[in-house]
């Protein structure tokens, strides 16, 4: 398996992601059909009951005889809502099938590849980073298949000292607008969204996916863990229960007649594990838990949290509720290690989003490395051995002055996802393969401060009007919009392509800076 095979498997993973909101409880799958180096067809699985990715890609290809098929998940070998994909591949006469990861479904696991090999088809199964990505992509499907319950993500916004609210209970908003937008997308992708009764009483949430693009086709099942059935009938959740599904988990024997009469479904469960098993019976594959602390503590104690997603705000709150309640480690030796949320066994436990900093990253404008573009946006891949050596998924990196989040670390390469809004407001969309980019990781506690404070939020795109040598330095003049120039002062600092520079002159049209030889040598 060579680099081209890996790139095509990554394309399959990217295609599979197009079904993220609609495919559950089925797995996300993407597929390519390639012959003589040319892509003949591609496809992804959109929703249950519709053709699988392999069938769609084969149909798009037309004649696939002798072709190589790339697929993000082992082709199914059983009859379900649709016929086995292995049959379609064999009938199409493909010569080779390259698989990113095995299917955990016992009806297929290994049988799909065995069936293809028995028919004379060459089969290769990936390992390493690309296989890890493919497994993580379908963590929800794996949990439902192997554990018979939803994959559970616990999401929380916390201060630097681990508080989820002030002592008076105020929590709106600890998280940034960008973090809240991301959570709405997570809701759109989740089968169910849950809170504890304390959070429901304090925040009166709706728990719907709003302001997502494109608009959500469906809303997740809203779940409230409310042992004593305290949820008020006048709450936003209950008042909307007839239009938007609501399930309230209560202890056996709790008086929930009013909730039932208002249109809410009532699930009696002694423990959270019992409720999750019930949700699994309904083929709900993913549960996003958004609070509160006691529910999270109970889930953690019972080993029911698969993924932690913590948005850490750069503030200190002092007294106030913490992340967990009703559970504590008796000793350091009993602490829950973050490694517990790394890949474990057959069910992915995702460490990638253990901590997400939420828009508060700071930079200095001192470029640490000149990277090389391997793949242009929207999925930007940059080769940068120095920065990559100390990078982790979720880290913030300034790329030509724009703060981006690392989504994949693969050896010396870093991957970032640049959303359309970023491409519209920056020059990243013009990057081509081989282009140099200025890179600077976000500041960490204890790092030396140089340059000036830079947030990585691009204010405007300027134009280089002139560049003239003066001795060993180069004087550059840029035109810029008026709403930026109003903040420019002589001898003040300005960040251009992620480089901290000093303004030498300015007027109503633009500003000038002087670039020293060292900066010319180590930046673009």
N, C-alpha and C positions, 0 to 999 in steps of 0.2 A: 504494500500500500504506500503510494508516494504522496508528495505534497498536493498534487492535483486532485487525487482521490479525497484527501482531507478537506480541500476547499469545496469540493462538490458535496461532501457530507454536511459541511457547514451551511451550504445553500439549502439543503434539505431541512436542516433544523430551523433556518430562517423561514422557509415556506410553512413548516408545521406551525410556527407561531401565529400564522394568520387565522388559525382555528381556535386560538386560546380562549375566546369568549363563548364559543358556540359548540365545541366538540364534546364536552363532558356529557356522560361519564366515560366516553371513549378516549383513547389517547390521542395526542397531537402527533400527526405524521406528515412528513413531506417527502417528495420523491422526484428524482430526475431520471430521464432516459437519454443516454449519450451514445453516439456512434461516431467513430473517426474524429473525435475531439469536438464534435458539434452537439449541442443540446437539441434533441428532437422534441421533447415534451417535458412538462413538469406539472405537478399537482400537489394538493394538500387535502387532508380530510377535514371537511367543514362541519359536519354535524352527524349524529347517529342516524342510521338508515340511508344516508346518501353514500355514493361510491367512495371507496377508500382511495388514498393518495396514489397508490400504484395503478389502479384502474384508470384514474383520471389522466395520469401521466402517459400511460400506454395509449389511451384514446387520442391524446394530443399528438403523440408521436406518429401515429398511423402504423407504418411498417417498422416494427422494432426488432426484427430478426437480426441476431448477431450483436445486438446492442448491450451496453453495460447499464444496469439500473442501480442507482444510488437511492437508499431509503434510510430515514432516520430511526426506524424501528423495524425489527424483524417482521417480515410479511406474515400475516396470519395464515394458519393452516386449518381453521375450523369454520364450520357454517354457523353464522349468527344472523344478523339482519341482512347481511350480504354474503355472497359466496367467498371461499378462501382466495386471498390474493396470490397465494402460491400457484393455484391453478391458472390464473390469468397470466402470470409470468411465464409459466411453462408453455402454455398455448401460444403465447406471443413469440416464442422461440428466442428469448434473450440468452446471451452467452454467459453473462457474468452479473452477479448481484453483490453489491457492497453495502453492508449493514452497519449503522452506527452503534447499535446496542440491541441486545436480545429483548424479546417480549416477555415480561414477567408473568403473563397469563399462562397458567399451567396447561391450557389447551393448545398453546402455541410454543411456549418456551423450548427452543431447540428443535421442535418438530418442523417449523417452517424451513429452517436451513437444511435439515435432513432431507425433507421432501424435495427441495430444489436440487441438492447434490445427487439424490437418487435418480433424478431426471436428466443428469448430465450437465447441470448448470454449475459453473464455478462460483463459489461463495466465499467472501471474505468478511470477517467481523472485526470492526475497529476496536482499539483499546486506547488507553491514555486519555488525554484531555478531551478529545472529541467525543469519546464514549461517555465521559463524565457529564459533559454538557447535555448529551441526549438523554441520559438517565434523569438528570435534574429537571429537564423540561417536562417530563412525565411523572414527577414525584407524586402528584395527586392520583393518577391512575394506578401507580404502584401501591400506594397506601390502600386504596379501595380494593384492589385485587388481592393483596397479600395480608392486609390487616383487617379487612372488611369494615373499615371506618374511613371517614374523610381524613385527608392530610390537613393538619392543623398548623396554621400560622398565628403566632401571637404578635400583634402590632401595638406599639406604644410610642408616644412622644414623651421624652424625659429631659430634664435639665441635666447639667453636668454633675450635679450631686444626686442624681437618680430620682428626682421627684416628678410626679405626674400632674401636680397641681400645687397651688399655693396652700397655705394653712387654712385659708377661708374657703377653699374648694375651687378657686378660679383656674381654669385650664385652657380657655379659648383666647389666644391660641398659642400654645407652646410650639407647635409645628409651624413650618413656613408654608406659604401658598404652594410652592412646588411640591412639598411633601404631601399636602392635602390632595393635590391633583393626582399624585401617584397612587394614593390610597383609593381614590374613586375608581381608577383604572383597575386596581386589585379587586375592588368590589365587583366590577363588571365581569371579571374573570372567575370569580368565586361562585361555588354552588350555594354557599350560605355564609352569612355574616352574623356574628354573635357578640353579645355583651352580657355582663352580669347585671343583676337587679340594681346594684348600687350605681353603676354608670347610667343605666336607663333612667333611674329616678333623678340623678343629678343633672344629666345633660339633655334629657328628652329628645333623643336622636331619631332620625328617620331610617338610617342604615341603608340608604339607596345609593346607587351609582349615578352621580349627577355630573353634568358638565364634562362628559368624556366625548372624544372624537374618534370614530363616528359615535352617535348616540347609542346607548346600550339597547340591544334588542329585547333583553329580558332583565328582570331584577333578581338578585339572589334571595333565597329564603332568609327572612330575618328571624333570628333566634335570640330569645332572652332566657338566661338561666336564672330562674326566680323561684327558689324553693318554696317560699310561703305565699306565692301568687299575690305579691304586693303591687304589681304593675298597675298604675291608675287607669281606669277606663277612659279618662279624658286625655291620656298621653297621646303623642303623635303616632306612636307605633300602633296602639289599639284603635284609634280613630280611623286609621288607614287600612285596618286588617282585612276589610272586605275587598279592597282593590289590590293590595299588595300582600302576599302570603306572610303570615306571622305565626311562629311556633313558640310557645312558652313552656319551658322545662320546669316542672314543679315536683316536689316530693310526693310520693304516694299518699293520697288522702287529703292533700291540700284543697282548700275551697277555691276552685277556679271556675265556678259556674258563670260568673259575670264575664270572664274573659272568653269563654266558649260562646256565650250569647252575643258577644260583640264581634264574633267572626274569627277569633284567634283559635288556632289548633293548640291543644294542650297535650304535652308529652309527659307522662309520669316516669321518673327515673330516680333511683336511689343515689346513684353516683354519676358524675360526668361521663365516665366510660360507657355507662348504659345508654345515655343519650346519644353518644357518638355512634354506638352500635346501631341504634335505631335510625340515625341519619344514613349510615352505611347501607342499611337494608333498603333505603329509598334511592340508592345509587347516587347520593350526593358525595362527590369525590373531594371537595375542598371546602374548608371552613376557615374563615378569617375572623379571629377573635380580637376585638378592639377594646377590651377592658371587661371588668375591672381587676383590681389587684387580687382580690380573694379568689375569683374564678381562675385567674392565671396561676396563682399559687397551688390551687387544687389540681389543675391540669398538669403543672410541672411535677408535682409530687407523685402523680400517677403515671408519669412518663408519656404523657399524651400530647406534648408540644413537639412538633417536628421542625419548626422553623421560627426563629426570633427575628423580628424586624423592628429595630429600635431607631427612632429618629432622635438624635441628641442635639438639643439646642444649646447655644453658647451662653447660658445663663445659670445663675445659682439662685435657688428658691428657699433654702434653709428648711424650716419646719414645713411639713406637708406630706401627703400620702406618697408612698413609695411604689415601686414597680410591682412588688409581690406582697401578699398578705396571707396569713394563715399557714405559712410554711417558712422554715428557716433551717439552715445547715447547722447541726449541733456543734460541729467542729470544722476547721479548715479542710480536713481530710474528707469531709462529707459534702463539700461544695460541688455544685454542678459545673463541670468543666465545659468551656465553649466547644472543646473537641467532640463533645457528645452530639453536637449538631453538624459535624462533618459527615461525609458519606459513611454510612454504616450498614453493612449487610446488603440485603436486597431492596431495602426501602431507603430512598435518599433523605438524609437529614441535612438541610442546607445551611451552611455557614456563610454563604455569599452575602447575605443581608443581615448578618448578626448586628451590625451597626451601620446605619446610613446617616452621615452628617447631612444636615438639611439646610443647604444654601448659605452656611455661615463660613465656608472655607475662606482662608486668607492666603495671599501670595505676596511676594516682595518685588516681583518684576526682575529678579535675577535669574536668567535662564540657566538651568542646570545641564541640559543636554539638547543637542540638535538631533531630532528624530527623523526618520524617513517614512513616508507614507507607503504602506504596502497595499492597502485597499482604501479607496476614497469613501467619503460619506455617502449615504447616511450611516452605514456601519463602518466607522473609521478604524483601520488597523494601522498601528505605527510601530516600527522597529526602533527600539530604544533600550539597549542592554543595561545601561546605567540606572535609569528610572525604573525599569521593569524589575530589576534585581531586588528592589525594596518595596514593590507595589503589591497591593492586595485588591481583590474585587471590592468595589464600594468606595475606594479612595478617590479623592478629587485631584485632578491634574489640570494645570493651565496649558492649553494647546493653542499656541499663537495668541495668547491672551484670553481665551475663552475657557471657562471652567467646565470641564466634562468629567463624568463619572466612569471609572474603569469598570467594564463589564466582564472582561476576560483577561487573565494573565497567562500567556502561553510562551514560556521560555523568555526570549528577548523581546517578545511582541506584546503590545497592549491593545485592547479593543475598547472602543467607545461607541455609544449610540448618539448620533446628532439628530435631534428632532427637527421637523420642518421650521419651527419658529427660530431655532438657533441658526439654521442655514440661511434664513431670510435676513437675519440681523448681523451676520458676520461674513467673513470671506472663506469660511471653511468649505462651503459648497463648491468653490473653485479649485480645491486641492486635487491634484492628479497623482497617479502612482509615481513614486520616486521623488516627490516634492519634499523639501526639508520643512520641518515645523519646530518652533521653539517650545520646549517643555520645561515645566516647573511643578513639582509636587506641592500640595498644600502644606502650609506651615504646621508643625507639630509643637506641642509644649516643649520648651527648652531649646528650640531651634534658634540659630542666630538670626537677628533681624537686619536685613540690608535693603537697599533700594527704598521703596516706600510701600505703604499698605495698598494692596490691590485685591479686589474681590473676585475678579474673573467674570464680571458682568459687563459685556461690551456695550458702550454707550452709543457708538456710531461707527460707521465705516468712512474713513477718510481716503483721500487720493494723494499720492506722491506727486507734487508739482515740479520739484527740481531736486537735484543732488549734485553738489559741487565740492570738490576736494579743497581743503585748506590745510596744507602741510600733510600730516599723516591722518588727520581726521576728515570726516565727510559731513558737510552741512546739508541737512535735508529739510525741505519745506513741504508741509502737507496742507491741503485745503480740508476744511471740516465744517459741519453744520453749525449754524448760529447757536443752537441750544447747547452745544458742547463748548464753543469758544467763549461763552459768557463766564465759564469757570476757569479759563486759562489765564495764568499770570506769568510775567517774566520771572525766571528763576524758580518757578513752580515745577512740580513733577507731573509727568504724564506717561501713560503706558501705551506703547505702540507695538502691536503684535506680541504682547506679553513681555516687552522690554521696558524696564524703568529708565526714563530719560528726563533730562532737565530742559525746560523751555528756554531758548536763548532769545527769541523774539516772537511777537505775534501782532496781528492786525485783524481787521474785520473779516478777512478772507481765510486766514489760517494761522499756522504757527511753525516755528523752526526749532530744530534740535541739532546738536552736534554729536556725531557718533565717533567714539574713540576706536583706535585700531583693534584692541582686544575684543570689543563688542562686535565689530565687523567680522572678526575671525570666528567667533563661537556662536553666532546667531545667523538667522536668515534675513 
